[in-house]
Amino acid sequence: MGRFNKIFGIAVAAMFFFLGFWLLFSPRFSYLTKEIKVIFAIFLFLYGAFRIVRYLFKERDDEEE
């Protein structure tokens, strides 16, 4: 089960980064103002970074035990 959690955690974090880039550069969201797109993209990048950092700390704690 540990390997699945590792792959899933990395995939979810990568998905948030991908969604941030997609929101910024996709013409699909042309109805949003640039400021709104940047604000939401920054939120997605920060949340993706938070997930990665949380995953790394969890991995480090698991190795110490």
mmCIF file of the N, C-alpha and C atoms, coordinates in Angstrom:
data_MODEL
# 
_entry.id   MODEL 
# 
loop_
_atom_site.group_PDB 
_atom_site.id 
_atom_site.type_symbol 
_atom_site.label_atom_id 
_atom_site.label_alt_id 
_atom_site.label_comp_id 
_atom_site.label_asym_id 
_atom_site.label_entity_id 
_atom_site.label_seq_id 
_atom_site.pdbx_PDB_ins_code 
_atom_site.Cartn_x 
_atom_site.Cartn_y 
_atom_site.Cartn_z 
_atom_site.occupancy 
_atom_site.B_iso_or_equiv 
_atom_site.pdbx_formal_charge 
_atom_site.auth_seq_id 
_atom_site.auth_comp_id 
_atom_site.auth_asym_id 
_atom_site.auth_atom_id 
_atom_site.pdbx_PDB_model_num 
ATOM 1   N N  . MET A 1 1  ? 0.819   -1.205 0.000   1.00 0.00 ? 1  MET A N  1 
ATOM 2   C CA . MET A 1 1  ? 0.000   0.000  0.000   1.00 0.00 ? 1  MET A CA 1 
ATOM 3   C C  . MET A 1 1  ? 0.856   1.260  0.000   1.00 0.00 ? 1  MET A C  1 
ATOM 4   N N  . GLY A 1 2  ? 2.067   1.161  0.486   1.00 0.00 ? 2  GLY A N  1 
ATOM 5   C CA . GLY A 1 2  ? 2.934   2.326  0.552   1.00 0.00 ? 2  GLY A CA 1 
ATOM 6   C C  . GLY A 1 2  ? 3.321   2.851  -0.812  1.00 0.00 ? 2  GLY A C  1 
ATOM 7   N N  . ARG A 1 3  ? 3.562   1.951  -1.760  1.00 0.00 ? 3  ARG A N  1 
ATOM 8   C CA . ARG A 1 3  ? 3.953   2.387  -3.097  1.00 0.00 ? 3  ARG A CA 1 
ATOM 9   C C  . ARG A 1 3  ? 2.804   3.118  -3.792  1.00 0.00 ? 3  ARG A C  1 
ATOM 10  N N  . PHE A 1 4  ? 1.584   2.606  -3.624  1.00 0.00 ? 4  PHE A N  1 
ATOM 11  C CA . PHE A 1 4  ? 0.426   3.272  -4.217  1.00 0.00 ? 4  PHE A CA 1 
ATOM 12  C C  . PHE A 1 4  ? 0.265   4.682  -3.655  1.00 0.00 ? 4  PHE A C  1 
ATOM 13  N N  . ASN A 1 5  ? 0.407   4.827  -2.338  1.00 0.00 ? 5  ASN A N  1 
ATOM 14  C CA . ASN A 1 5  ? 0.278   6.149  -1.719  1.00 0.00 ? 5  ASN A CA 1 
ATOM 15  C C  . ASN A 1 5  ? 1.345   7.100  -2.224  1.00 0.00 ? 5  ASN A C  1 
ATOM 16  N N  . LYS A 1 6  ? 2.549   6.606  -2.437  1.00 0.00 ? 6  LYS A N  1 
ATOM 17  C CA . LYS A 1 6  ? 3.636   7.440  -2.944  1.00 0.00 ? 6  LYS A CA 1 
ATOM 18  C C  . LYS A 1 6  ? 3.320   7.945  -4.346  1.00 0.00 ? 6  LYS A C  1 
ATOM 19  N N  . ILE A 1 7  ? 2.917   7.044  -5.224  1.00 0.00 ? 7  ILE A N  1 
ATOM 20  C CA . ILE A 1 7  ? 2.596   7.422  -6.602  1.00 0.00 ? 7  ILE A CA 1 
ATOM 21  C C  . ILE A 1 7  ? 1.385   8.344  -6.638  1.00 0.00 ? 7  ILE A C  1 
ATOM 22  N N  . PHE A 1 8  ? 0.379   8.027  -5.844  1.00 0.00 ? 8  PHE A N  1 
ATOM 23  C CA . PHE A 1 8  ? -0.836  8.845  -5.832  1.00 0.00 ? 8  PHE A CA 1 
ATOM 24  C C  . PHE A 1 8  ? -0.555  10.249 -5.295  1.00 0.00 ? 8  PHE A C  1 
ATOM 25  N N  . GLY A 1 9  ? 0.252   10.367 -4.247  1.00 0.00 ? 9  GLY A N  1 
ATOM 26  C CA . GLY A 1 9  ? 0.585   11.674 -3.690  1.00 0.00 ? 9  GLY A CA 1 
ATOM 27  C C  . GLY A 1 9  ? 1.339   12.546 -4.676  1.00 0.00 ? 9  GLY A C  1 
ATOM 28  N N  . ILE A 1 10 ? 2.277   11.955 -5.370  1.00 0.00 ? 10 ILE A N  1 
ATOM 29  C CA . ILE A 1 10 ? 3.036   12.708 -6.372  1.00 0.00 ? 10 ILE A CA 1 
ATOM 30  C C  . ILE A 1 10 ? 2.130   13.100 -7.537  1.00 0.00 ? 10 ILE A C  1 
ATOM 31  N N  . ALA A 1 11 ? 1.254   12.195 -7.948  1.00 0.00 ? 11 ALA A N  1 
ATOM 32  C CA . ALA A 1 11 ? 0.352   12.477 -9.068  1.00 0.00 ? 11 ALA A CA 1 
ATOM 33  C C  . ALA A 1 11 ? -0.619  13.606 -8.730  1.00 0.00 ? 11 ALA A C  1 
ATOM 34  N N  . VAL A 1 12 ? -1.123  13.624 -7.523  1.00 0.00 ? 12 VAL A N  1 
ATOM 35  C CA . VAL A 1 12 ? -2.060  14.681 -7.124  1.00 0.00 ? 12 VAL A CA 1 
ATOM 36  C C  . VAL A 1 12 ? -1.347  16.035 -7.085  1.00 0.00 ? 12 VAL A C  1 
ATOM 37  N N  . ALA A 1 13 ? -0.147  16.071 -6.535  1.00 0.00 ? 13 ALA A N  1 
ATOM 38  C CA . ALA A 1 13 ? 0.608   17.323 -6.491  1.00 0.00 ? 13 ALA A CA 1 
ATOM 39  C C  . ALA A 1 13 ? 0.911   17.804 -7.906  1.00 0.00 ? 13 ALA A C  1 
ATOM 40  N N  . ALA A 1 14 ? 1.304   16.896 -8.785  1.00 0.00 ? 14 ALA A N  1 
ATOM 41  C CA . ALA A 1 14 ? 1.582   17.266 -10.176 1.00 0.00 ? 14 ALA A CA 1 
ATOM 42  C C  . ALA A 1 14 ? 0.316   17.764 -10.866 1.00 0.00 ? 14 ALA A C  1 
ATOM 43  N N  . MET A 1 15 ? -0.823  17.178 -10.517 1.00 0.00 ? 15 MET A N  1 
ATOM 44  C CA . MET A 1 15 ? -2.085  17.610 -11.115 1.00 0.00 ? 15 MET A CA 1 
ATOM 45  C C  . MET A 1 15 ? -2.395  19.065 -10.765 1.00 0.00 ? 15 MET A C  1 
ATOM 46  N N  . PHE A 1 16 ? -2.106  19.469 -9.519  1.00 0.00 ? 16 PHE A N  1 
ATOM 47  C CA . PHE A 1 16 ? -2.367  20.860 -9.143  1.00 0.00 ? 16 PHE A CA 1 
ATOM 48  C C  . PHE A 1 16 ? -1.465  21.821 -9.911  1.00 0.00 ? 16 PHE A C  1 
ATOM 49  N N  . PHE A 1 17 ? -0.198  21.437 -10.117 1.00 0.00 ? 17 PHE A N  1 
ATOM 50  C CA . PHE A 1 17 ? 0.677   22.280 -10.925 1.00 0.00 ? 17 PHE A CA 1 
ATOM 51  C C  . PHE A 1 17 ? 0.180   22.353 -12.368 1.00 0.00 ? 17 PHE A C  1 
ATOM 52  N N  . PHE A 1 18 ? -0.233  21.221 -12.920 1.00 0.00 ? 18 PHE A N  1 
ATOM 53  C CA . PHE A 1 18 ? -0.761  21.192 -14.283 1.00 0.00 ? 18 PHE A CA 1 
ATOM 54  C C  . PHE A 1 18 ? -2.011  22.057 -14.399 1.00 0.00 ? 18 PHE A C  1 
ATOM 55  N N  . LEU A 1 19 ? -2.906  21.974 -13.428 1.00 0.00 ? 19 LEU A N  1 
ATOM 56  C CA . LEU A 1 19 ? -4.121  22.796 -13.469 1.00 0.00 ? 19 LEU A CA 1 
ATOM 57  C C  . LEU A 1 19 ? -3.792  24.287 -13.413 1.00 0.00 ? 19 LEU A C  1 
ATOM 58  N N  . GLY A 1 20 ? -2.774  24.645 -12.630 1.00 0.00 ? 20 GLY A N  1 
ATOM 59  C CA . GLY A 1 20 ? -2.358  26.040 -12.569 1.00 0.00 ? 20 GLY A CA 1 
ATOM 60  C C  . GLY A 1 20 ? -1.851  26.545 -13.912 1.00 0.00 ? 20 GLY A C  1 
ATOM 61  N N  . PHE A 1 21 ? -1.007  25.742 -14.571 1.00 0.00 ? 21 PHE A N  1 
ATOM 62  C CA . PHE A 1 21 ? -0.512  26.132 -15.887 1.00 0.00 ? 21 PHE A CA 1 
ATOM 63  C C  . PHE A 1 21 ? -1.638  26.175 -16.906 1.00 0.00 ? 21 PHE A C  1 
ATOM 64  N N  . TRP A 1 22 ? -2.529  25.201 -16.834 1.00 0.00 ? 22 TRP A N  1 
ATOM 65  C CA . TRP A 1 22 ? -3.640  25.157 -17.780 1.00 0.00 ? 22 TRP A CA 1 
ATOM 66  C C  . TRP A 1 22 ? -4.547  26.372 -17.612 1.00 0.00 ? 22 TRP A C  1 
ATOM 67  N N  . LEU A 1 23 ? -4.800  26.746 -16.375 1.00 0.00 ? 23 LEU A N  1 
ATOM 68  C CA . LEU A 1 23 ? -5.631  27.917 -16.114 1.00 0.00 ? 23 LEU A CA 1 
ATOM 69  C C  . LEU A 1 23 ? -4.988  29.179 -16.675 1.00 0.00 ? 23 LEU A C  1 
ATOM 70  N N  . LEU A 1 24 ? -3.672  29.303 -16.519 1.00 0.00 ? 24 LEU A N  1 
ATOM 71  C CA . LEU A 1 24 ? -2.984  30.502 -16.990 1.00 0.00 ? 24 LEU A CA 1 
ATOM 72  C C  . LEU A 1 24 ? -2.921  30.598 -18.508 1.00 0.00 ? 24 LEU A C  1 
ATOM 73  N N  . PHE A 1 25 ? -2.662  29.484 -19.176 1.00 0.00 ? 25 PHE A N  1 
ATOM 74  C CA . PHE A 1 25 ? -2.322  29.550 -20.601 1.00 0.00 ? 25 PHE A CA 1 
ATOM 75  C C  . PHE A 1 25 ? -3.386  29.012 -21.547 1.00 0.00 ? 25 PHE A C  1 
ATOM 76  N N  . SER A 1 26 ? -4.464  28.478 -21.035 1.00 0.00 ? 26 SER A N  1 
ATOM 77  C CA . SER A 1 26 ? -5.495  27.919 -21.897 1.00 0.00 ? 26 SER A CA 1 
ATOM 78  C C  . SER A 1 26 ? -6.462  29.007 -22.369 1.00 0.00 ? 26 SER A C  1 
ATOM 79  N N  . PRO A 1 27 ? -6.805  29.002 -23.648 1.00 0.00 ? 27 PRO A N  1 
ATOM 80  C CA . PRO A 1 27 ? -7.808  29.963 -24.132 1.00 0.00 ? 27 PRO A CA 1 
ATOM 81  C C  . PRO A 1 27 ? -9.217  29.607 -23.656 1.00 0.00 ? 27 PRO A C  1 
ATOM 82  N N  . ARG A 1 28 ? -9.394  28.448 -23.072 1.00 0.00 ? 28 ARG A N  1 
ATOM 83  C CA . ARG A 1 28 ? -10.701 28.009 -22.582 1.00 0.00 ? 28 ARG A CA 1 
ATOM 84  C C  . ARG A 1 28 ? -11.241 28.952 -21.501 1.00 0.00 ? 28 ARG A C  1 
ATOM 85  N N  . PHE A 1 29 ? -10.340 29.600 -20.772 1.00 0.00 ? 29 PHE A N  1 
ATOM 86  C CA . PHE A 1 29 ? -10.758 30.479 -19.676 1.00 0.00 ? 29 PHE A CA 1 
ATOM 87  C C  . PHE A 1 29 ? -10.636 31.956 -20.058 1.00 0.00 ? 29 PHE A C  1 
ATOM 88  N N  . SER A 1 30 ? -10.915 32.271 -21.294 1.00 0.00 ? 30 SER A N  1 
ATOM 89  C CA . SER A 1 30 ? -10.767 33.650 -21.764 1.00 0.00 ? 30 SER A CA 1 
ATOM 90  C C  . SER A 1 30 ? -11.808 34.587 -21.144 1.00 0.00 ? 30 SER A C  1 
ATOM 91  N N  . TYR A 1 31 ? -12.879 34.038 -20.592 1.00 0.00 ? 31 TYR A N  1 
ATOM 92  C CA . TYR A 1 31 ? -13.911 34.874 -19.978 1.00 0.00 ? 31 TYR A CA 1 
ATOM 93  C C  . TYR A 1 31 ? -13.483 35.416 -18.616 1.00 0.00 ? 31 TYR A C  1 
ATOM 94  N N  . LEU A 1 32 ? -12.411 34.843 -18.033 1.00 0.00 ? 32 LEU A N  1 
ATOM 95  C CA . LEU A 1 32 ? -11.898 35.334 -16.755 1.00 0.00 ? 32 LEU A CA 1 
ATOM 96  C C  . LEU A 1 32 ? -10.892 36.447 -16.992 1.00 0.00 ? 32 LEU A C  1 
ATOM 97  N N  . THR A 1 33 ? -10.855 37.391 -16.094 1.00 0.00 ? 33 THR A N  1 
ATOM 98  C CA . THR A 1 33 ? -9.848  38.437 -16.222 1.00 0.00 ? 33 THR A CA 1 
ATOM 99  C C  . THR A 1 33 ? -8.475  37.862 -15.884 1.00 0.00 ? 33 THR A C  1 
ATOM 100 N N  . LYS A 1 34 ? -7.450  38.541 -16.345 1.00 0.00 ? 34 LYS A N  1 
ATOM 101 C CA . LYS A 1 34 ? -6.092  38.069 -16.113 1.00 0.00 ? 34 LYS A CA 1 
ATOM 102 C C  . LYS A 1 34 ? -5.775  38.000 -14.624 1.00 0.00 ? 34 LYS A C  1 
ATOM 103 N N  . GLU A 1 35 ? -6.251  38.964 -13.866 1.00 0.00 ? 35 GLU A N  1 
ATOM 104 C CA . GLU A 1 35 ? -5.985  38.995 -12.427 1.00 0.00 ? 35 GLU A CA 1 
ATOM 105 C C  . GLU A 1 35 ? -6.586  37.771 -11.723 1.00 0.00 ? 35 GLU A C  1 
ATOM 106 N N  . ILE A 1 36 ? -7.807  37.428 -12.089 1.00 0.00 ? 36 ILE A N  1 
ATOM 107 C CA . ILE A 1 36 ? -8.465  36.273 -11.484 1.00 0.00 ? 36 ILE A CA 1 
ATOM 108 C C  . ILE A 1 36 ? -7.715  34.992 -11.835 1.00 0.00 ? 36 ILE A C  1 
ATOM 109 N N  . LYS A 1 37 ? -7.302  34.863 -13.095 1.00 0.00 ? 37 LYS A N  1 
ATOM 110 C CA . LYS A 1 37 ? -6.564  33.668 -13.501 1.00 0.00 ? 37 LYS A CA 1 
ATOM 111 C C  . LYS A 1 37 ? -5.253  33.552 -12.737 1.00 0.00 ? 37 LYS A C  1 
ATOM 112 N N  . VAL A 1 38 ? -4.551  34.662 -12.564 1.00 0.00 ? 38 VAL A N  1 
ATOM 113 C CA . VAL A 1 38 ? -3.281  34.631 -11.846 1.00 0.00 ? 38 VAL A CA 1 
ATOM 114 C C  . VAL A 1 38 ? -3.498  34.269 -10.376 1.00 0.00 ? 38 VAL A C  1 
ATOM 115 N N  . ILE A 1 39 ? -4.508  34.829 -9.761  1.00 0.00 ? 39 ILE A N  1 
ATOM 116 C CA . ILE A 1 39 ? -4.790  34.538 -8.354  1.00 0.00 ? 39 ILE A CA 1 
ATOM 117 C C  . ILE A 1 39 ? -5.085  33.047 -8.164  1.00 0.00 ? 39 ILE A C  1 
ATOM 118 N N  . PHE A 1 40 ? -5.948  32.479 -8.994  1.00 0.00 ? 40 PHE A N  1 
ATOM 119 C CA . PHE A 1 40 ? -6.271  31.062 -8.859  1.00 0.00 ? 40 PHE A CA 1 
ATOM 120 C C  . PHE A 1 40 ? -5.084  30.172 -9.216  1.00 0.00 ? 40 PHE A C  1 
ATOM 121 N N  . ALA A 1 41 ? -4.303  30.573 -10.205 1.00 0.00 ? 41 ALA A N  1 
ATOM 122 C CA . ALA A 1 41 ? -3.125  29.784 -10.572 1.00 0.00 ? 41 ALA A CA 1 
ATOM 123 C C  . ALA A 1 41 ? -2.106  29.784 -9.438  1.00 0.00 ? 41 ALA A C  1 
ATOM 124 N N  . ILE A 1 42 ? -1.904  30.920 -8.798  1.00 0.00 ? 42 ILE A N  1 
ATOM 125 C CA . ILE A 1 42 ? -0.978  30.979 -7.666  1.00 0.00 ? 42 ILE A CA 1 
ATOM 126 C C  . ILE A 1 42 ? -1.480  30.083 -6.538  1.00 0.00 ? 42 ILE A C  1 
ATOM 127 N N  . PHE A 1 43 ? -2.780  30.118 -6.284  1.00 0.00 ? 43 PHE A N  1 
ATOM 128 C CA . PHE A 1 43 ? -3.355  29.227 -5.274  1.00 0.00 ? 43 PHE A CA 1 
ATOM 129 C C  . PHE A 1 43 ? -3.078  27.763 -5.607  1.00 0.00 ? 43 PHE A C  1 
ATOM 130 N N  . LEU A 1 44 ? -3.271  27.376 -6.865  1.00 0.00 ? 44 LEU A N  1 
ATOM 131 C CA . LEU A 1 44 ? -3.027  25.987 -7.264  1.00 0.00 ? 44 LEU A CA 1 
ATOM 132 C C  . LEU A 1 44 ? -1.550  25.620 -7.137  1.00 0.00 ? 44 LEU A C  1 
ATOM 133 N N  . PHE A 1 45 ? -0.644  26.529 -7.517  1.00 0.00 ? 45 PHE A N  1 
ATOM 134 C CA . PHE A 1 45 ? 0.790   26.261 -7.381  1.00 0.00 ? 45 PHE A CA 1 
ATOM 135 C C  . PHE A 1 45 ? 1.169   26.104 -5.912  1.00 0.00 ? 45 PHE A C  1 
ATOM 136 N N  . LEU A 1 46 ? 0.668   26.994 -5.071  1.00 0.00 ? 46 LEU A N  1 
ATOM 137 C CA . LEU A 1 46 ? 1.004   26.921 -3.650  1.00 0.00 ? 46 LEU A CA 1 
ATOM 138 C C  . LEU A 1 46 ? 0.447   25.653 -3.003  1.00 0.00 ? 46 LEU A C  1 
ATOM 139 N N  . TYR A 1 47 ? -0.755  25.267 -3.382  1.00 0.00 ? 47 TYR A N  1 
ATOM 140 C CA . TYR A 1 47 ? -1.323  24.052 -2.817  1.00 0.00 ? 47 TYR A CA 1 
ATOM 141 C C  . TYR A 1 47 ? -0.563  22.818 -3.301  1.00 0.00 ? 47 TYR A C  1 
ATOM 142 N N  . GLY A 1 48 ? -0.147  22.817 -4.553  1.00 0.00 ? 48 GLY A N  1 
ATOM 143 C CA . GLY A 1 48 ? 0.668   21.721 -5.057  1.00 0.00 ? 48 GLY A CA 1 
ATOM 144 C C  . GLY A 1 48 ? 1.999   21.642 -4.327  1.00 0.00 ? 48 GLY A C  1 
ATOM 145 N N  . ALA A 1 49 ? 2.619   22.793 -4.073  1.00 0.00 ? 49 ALA A N  1 
ATOM 146 C CA . ALA A 1 49 ? 3.881   22.824 -3.326  1.00 0.00 ? 49 ALA A CA 1 
ATOM 147 C C  . ALA A 1 49 ? 3.662   22.355 -1.891  1.00 0.00 ? 49 ALA A C  1 
ATOM 148 N N  . PHE A 1 50 ? 2.554   22.757 -1.289  1.00 0.00 ? 50 PHE A N  1 
ATOM 149 C CA . PHE A 1 50 ? 2.229   22.308 0.061   1.00 0.00 ? 50 PHE A CA 1 
ATOM 150 C C  . PHE A 1 50 ? 2.095   20.793 0.105   1.00 0.00 ? 50 PHE A C  1 
ATOM 151 N N  . ARG A 1 51 ? 1.435   20.207 -0.890  1.00 0.00 ? 51 ARG A N  1 
ATOM 152 C CA . ARG A 1 51 ? 1.270   18.752 -0.925  1.00 0.00 ? 51 ARG A CA 1 
ATOM 153 C C  . ARG A 1 51 ? 2.615   18.048 -1.060  1.00 0.00 ? 51 ARG A C  1 
ATOM 154 N N  . ILE A 1 52 ? 3.508   18.602 -1.866  1.00 0.00 ? 52 ILE A N  1 
ATOM 155 C CA . ILE A 1 52 ? 4.830   17.997 -2.039  1.00 0.00 ? 52 ILE A CA 1 
ATOM 156 C C  . ILE A 1 52 ? 5.627   18.076 -0.744  1.00 0.00 ? 52 ILE A C  1 
ATOM 157 N N  . VAL A 1 53 ? 5.609   19.239 -0.102  1.00 0.00 ? 53 VAL A N  1 
ATOM 158 C CA . VAL A 1 53 ? 6.359   19.397 1.153   1.00 0.00 ? 53 VAL A CA 1 
ATOM 159 C C  . VAL A 1 53 ? 5.798   18.485 2.229   1.00 0.00 ? 53 VAL A C  1 
ATOM 160 N N  . ARG A 1 54 ? 4.491   18.411 2.315   1.00 0.00 ? 54 ARG A N  1 
ATOM 161 C CA . ARG A 1 54 ? 3.866   17.527 3.301   1.00 0.00 ? 54 ARG A CA 1 
ATOM 162 C C  . ARG A 1 54 ? 4.222   16.069 3.032   1.00 0.00 ? 54 ARG A C  1 
ATOM 163 N N  . TYR A 1 55 ? 4.253   15.691 1.775   1.00 0.00 ? 55 TYR A N  1 
ATOM 164 C CA . TYR A 1 55 ? 4.633   14.331 1.411   1.00 0.00 ? 55 TYR A CA 1 
ATOM 165 C C  . TYR A 1 55 ? 6.088   14.056 1.787   1.00 0.00 ? 55 TYR A C  1 
ATOM 166 N N  . LEU A 1 56 ? 6.983   15.007 1.529   1.00 0.00 ? 56 LEU A N  1 
ATOM 167 C CA . LEU A 1 56 ? 8.400   14.812 1.846   1.00 0.00 ? 56 LEU A CA 1 
ATOM 168 C C  . LEU A 1 56 ? 8.620   14.675 3.348   1.00 0.00 ? 56 LEU A C  1 
ATOM 169 N N  . PHE A 1 57 ? 7.942   15.498 4.141   1.00 0.00 ? 57 PHE A N  1 
ATOM 170 C CA . PHE A 1 57 ? 8.071   15.379 5.592   1.00 0.00 ? 57 PHE A CA 1 
ATOM 171 C C  . PHE A 1 57 ? 7.514   14.043 6.085   1.00 0.00 ? 57 PHE A C  1 
ATOM 172 N N  . LYS A 1 58 ? 6.426   13.584 5.496   1.00 0.00 ? 58 LYS A N  1 
ATOM 173 C CA . LYS A 1 58 ? 5.853   12.297 5.881   1.00 0.00 ? 58 LYS A CA 1 
ATOM 174 C C  . LYS A 1 58 ? 6.817   11.168 5.535   1.00 0.00 ? 58 LYS A C  1 
ATOM 175 N N  . GLU A 1 59 ? 7.440   11.233 4.377   1.00 0.00 ? 59 GLU A N  1 
ATOM 176 C CA . GLU A 1 59 ? 8.416   10.219 3.984   1.00 0.00 ? 59 GLU A CA 1 
ATOM 177 C C  . GLU A 1 59 ? 9.605   10.208 4.942   1.00 0.00 ? 59 GLU A C  1 
ATOM 178 N N  . ARG A 1 60 ? 10.067  11.390 5.319   1.00 0.00 ? 60 ARG A N  1 
ATOM 179 C CA . ARG A 1 60 ? 11.205  11.483 6.228   1.00 0.00 ? 60 ARG A CA 1 
ATOM 180 C C  . ARG A 1 60 ? 10.848  10.903 7.593   1.00 0.00 ? 60 ARG A C  1 
ATOM 181 N N  . ASP A 1 61 ? 9.656   11.205 8.077   1.00 0.00 ? 61 ASP A N  1 
ATOM 182 C CA . ASP A 1 61 ? 9.224   10.667 9.370   1.00 0.00 ? 61 ASP A CA 1 
ATOM 183 C C  . ASP A 1 61 ? 9.067   9.146  9.314   1.00 0.00 ? 61 ASP A C  1 
ATOM 184 N N  . ASP A 1 62 ? 8.571   8.626  8.198   1.00 0.00 ? 62 ASP A N  1 
ATOM 185 C CA . ASP A 1 62 ? 8.424   7.176  8.053   1.00 0.00 ? 62 ASP A CA 1 
ATOM 186 C C  . ASP A 1 62 ? 9.781   6.483  8.033   1.00 0.00 ? 62 ASP A C  1 
ATOM 187 N N  . GLU A 1 63 ? 10.780  7.106  7.430   1.00 0.00 ? 63 GLU A N  1 
ATOM 188 C CA . GLU A 1 63 ? 12.108  6.512  7.383   1.00 0.00 ? 63 GLU A CA 1 
ATOM 189 C C  . GLU A 1 63 ? 12.764  6.505  8.755   1.00 0.00 ? 63 GLU A C  1 
ATOM 190 N N  . GLU A 1 64 ? 12.480  7.519  9.590   1.00 0.00 ? 64 GLU A N  1 
ATOM 191 C CA . GLU A 1 64 ? 13.077  7.593  10.923  1.00 0.00 ? 64 GLU A CA 1 
ATOM 192 C C  . GLU A 1 64 ? 12.510  6.537  11.864  1.00 0.00 ? 64 GLU A C  1 
ATOM 193 N N  . GLU A 1 65 ? 11.280  6.105  11.620  1.00 0.00 ? 65 GLU A N  1 
ATOM 194 C CA . GLU A 1 65 ? 10.639  5.127  12.515  1.00 0.00 ? 65 GLU A CA 1 
ATOM 195 C C  . GLU A 1 65 ? 11.054  3.736  12.212  1.00 0.00 ? 65 GLU A C  1 
# 
